[in-house]
Amino acid sequence: MKADVKPILVIGGGIAGMTAAVEAAEVGYRVILVEKEAYLGGRVVRMNRYFPKMCPPTCGFEINVRRIKQNPRITIHTMATVEEITGEAGDFKAKILKKPRYVTGEYAIDESMTEKLTSERADDFNYGMNQTKALYSPHDMAYPPAYVLDKEALSETDTSTITKTCPDGALDLNMTEEKINIKVGAIIVATGWQPYDVARLDNLGGGQFPNVITNVMMERLAAKGGPTGGEIVRPSDGKKVENIAFVQCAGSRDENHLPYCSAVCCMASLKQARYIREQNENAKVTIFYIDIRTIGSLEKFYYDMLEDQNVSLIKGKVAQINQEPESNDLILDVEDTLSRENLHQKFDMVVLATGMVPNTADVKIPFELNYDDYGFIDGATDIDGIYAAGCAKHPCDVSRVTKDSTAAALKAIQCLNRGE
Ligand SMILES: Cc1cc2nc3c(=O)[nH]c(=O)nc-3n(C[C@H](O)[C@H](O)[C@H](O)COP(=O)(O)OP(=O)(O)OC[C@H]3O[C@@H](n4cnc5c(N)ncnc54)[C@H](O)[C@@H]3O)c2cc1C
């Protein structure tokens, strides 16, 4: 390895970006990791537990954080994006734009300093299902473990309160955007995914019915750090869920929405059915599906769920969801395609299993890359020196993401060493 070898830029600090960063750094390469949120971990740290082992996201995440902390070769920029990339393989220049956090150090602020505040903001970590104070810790496991100030949400009174209660030097209310210019030899794009927008699914409530939630919201509802402390209850009235439906392929495998399969939604719903059954032994779960796709060893999870008498699977694409005005219960219309019966069934809550949309569908990487029809980066035609990893490339689960990211780290290392 050359002593003057340039670093690798990793864009996106989810499980894909973290994995690529630690794999490259542990063999001696410098890495600059750029993450747009205030914390690392991406969507995975927002899961309650993850299949197939049903372990909490802490297990894999903590190991990666430990590896990052131990490695001086990794530089992290959170609340940051890459605004410009120029150059070529082995010799790229990039401009990073870093938003102000207004909090200057880790561990400097704690809950006692924020509890008197009245200014609040929607908790985006919990998909807006609750509010946090304007000065907040993004979540319990957040790394870096530093608070963030939403200055726009802060009232004048609260500005004066935090100035008095927070230790000297912990806050810098005059902090501004920072621009950082870097030179790197290779780039890994690990910008991941976002859930499909339910507002486009008019026939399924269009996001307007309180008791119709999405699969990512269900993860937060079931999580201890979620809006209900982990109790799965109806958003409209806080009642325990007794009879719940999952609508598979909500906007997926549909020419009017996402024509592709997101690969993980069947497993996600089976996993979430288990959350419900573990919390309430009387709860009934119905999963409406087109095809159940549980690839390879995941099939066992599916067959185990079929053993549960309170879990029913009905083959049929849900045509319509209506809401009863008084009760906020939901009525689902669906044809059972095996019995050819038209069903009209009532549930107290519904989960839409929405698919994954690449973040690059909306916001492209500022360099000419090849994308497929849906905005995923086309891994088959990688640009020399720029390699995509994880869900930036295709929808997949964590185990596939980590293998893919390790491969991307290797490609980046090969690029840095070319010509030696
Ligand atoms: C409902 C649901 C449940 C799931 N449950 C499981 C499960 O139990 N087990 C399992 O194995 N898989 C599960 N998955 C799949 C899992 O979430 C993905 O495999 C994983 O999130 C992919 O990681 P990633 O790093 O590629 O993307 P992400 O998790 O999306 O991370 C991407 C990161 O990049 C950042 N970013 C985006 N754009 C930019 C930019 N321009 N600049 C800088 N940073 C940027 C994002 O903020 C984010 O931190 C589930 C998926 C769904 C939909």
The ligand as a MOL file (V3000), in Angstrom:
LIG
                    3D

  0  0  0     0  0            999 V3000
M  V30 BEGIN CTAB
M  V30 COUNTS 53 58 0 0 0
M  V30 BEGIN ATOM
M  V30 1 C -40.3700 -2.4840 7.1070 0
M  V30 2 C -38.9790 -2.9820 6.8810 0
M  V30 3 C -38.4300 -3.8490 7.8160 0
M  V30 4 C -37.1420 -4.3640 7.5920 0
M  V30 5 N -36.6710 -5.2570 8.4880 0
M  V30 6 C -35.4900 -5.8660 8.2150 0
M  V30 7 C -35.0420 -6.9190 9.0680 0
M  V30 8 O -35.6960 -7.2550 10.0610 0
M  V30 9 N -33.8820 -7.5600 8.7340 0
M  V30 10 C -33.1350 -7.2160 7.6280 0
M  V30 11 O -32.1060 -7.8450 7.3670 0
M  V30 12 N -33.5420 -6.1910 6.8180 0
M  V30 13 C -34.6900 -5.5160 7.0840 0
M  V30 14 N -35.1040 -4.5120 6.2740 0
M  V30 15 C -34.1880 -4.0330 5.2120 0
M  V30 16 C -33.1530 -3.0280 5.7810 0
M  V30 17 O -33.8360 -1.9070 6.2920 0
M  V30 18 C -32.1850 -2.6030 4.6580 0
M  V30 19 O -31.4970 -3.7680 4.2360 0
M  V30 20 C -31.1420 -1.5920 5.1590 0
M  V30 21 O -31.7460 -0.4460 5.6900 0
M  V30 22 C -30.2390 -1.1710 3.9810 0
M  V30 23 O -29.1610 -0.4140 4.4770 0
M  V30 24 P -28.4870 0.7380 3.6020 0
M  V30 25 O -27.3270 1.2180 4.3920 0
M  V30 26 O -28.2600 0.2490 2.2260 0
M  V30 27 O -29.5810 1.8840 3.4890 0
M  V30 28 P -30.1780 2.8570 4.6300 0
M  V30 29 O -30.5080 2.1200 5.8450 0
M  V30 30 O -31.2820 3.5960 3.9310 0
M  V30 31 O -28.9850 3.8680 4.9240 0
M  V30 32 C -28.6090 4.8530 3.9890 0
M  V30 33 C -27.9860 6.0220 4.7210 0
M  V30 34 O -27.5390 6.9940 3.7580 0
M  V30 35 C -27.9330 8.2880 4.1940 0
M  V30 36 N -28.0590 9.1450 3.0120 0
M  V30 37 C -29.0120 9.1110 2.0490 0
M  V30 38 N -28.7530 10.0160 1.0910 0
M  V30 39 C -27.6200 10.6540 1.4520 0
M  V30 40 C -26.8510 11.6900 0.8590 0
M  V30 41 N -27.1930 12.2530 -0.3020 0
M  V30 42 N -25.7330 12.1050 1.4990 0
M  V30 43 C -25.3700 11.5500 2.6850 0
M  V30 44 N -26.0660 10.5650 3.2870 0
M  V30 45 C -27.1670 10.0980 2.6760 0
M  V30 46 C -29.2380 8.0530 4.9190 0
M  V30 47 O -29.5270 9.1270 5.8020 0
M  V30 48 C -28.9580 6.7350 5.6440 0
M  V30 49 O -28.3370 6.9420 6.8820 0
M  V30 50 C -36.3790 -3.9800 6.4500 0
M  V30 51 C -36.9440 -3.0810 5.5350 0
M  V30 52 C -38.2430 -2.6140 5.7230 0
M  V30 53 C -38.8740 -1.7480 4.6770 0
M  V30 END ATOM
M  V30 BEGIN BOND
M  V30 1 1 1 2
M  V30 2 1 2 3
M  V30 3 2 2 52
M  V30 4 2 3 4
M  V30 5 1 4 5
M  V30 6 1 4 50
M  V30 7 2 5 6
M  V30 8 1 6 7
M  V30 9 1 6 13
M  V30 10 2 7 8
M  V30 11 1 7 9
M  V30 12 1 9 10
M  V30 13 2 10 11
M  V30 14 1 10 12
M  V30 15 2 12 13
M  V30 16 1 13 14
M  V30 17 1 14 15
M  V30 18 1 14 50
M  V30 19 1 15 16
M  V30 20 1 16 17
M  V30 21 1 16 18
M  V30 22 1 18 19
M  V30 23 1 18 20
M  V30 24 1 20 21
M  V30 25 1 20 22
M  V30 26 1 22 23
M  V30 27 1 23 24
M  V30 28 2 24 25
M  V30 29 1 24 26
M  V30 30 1 24 27
M  V30 31 1 27 28
M  V30 32 2 28 29
M  V30 33 1 28 30
M  V30 34 1 28 31
M  V30 35 1 31 32
M  V30 36 1 32 33
M  V30 37 1 33 34
M  V30 38 1 33 48
M  V30 39 1 34 35
M  V30 40 1 35 36
M  V30 41 1 35 46
M  V30 42 1 36 37
M  V30 43 1 36 45
M  V30 44 2 37 38
M  V30 45 1 38 39
M  V30 46 1 39 40
M  V30 47 2 39 45
M  V30 48 1 40 41
M  V30 49 2 40 42
M  V30 50 1 42 43
M  V30 51 2 43 44
M  V30 52 1 44 45
M  V30 53 1 46 47
M  V30 54 1 46 48
M  V30 55 1 48 49
M  V30 56 2 50 51
M  V30 57 1 51 52
M  V30 58 1 52 53
M  V30 END BOND
M  V30 END CTAB
M  END
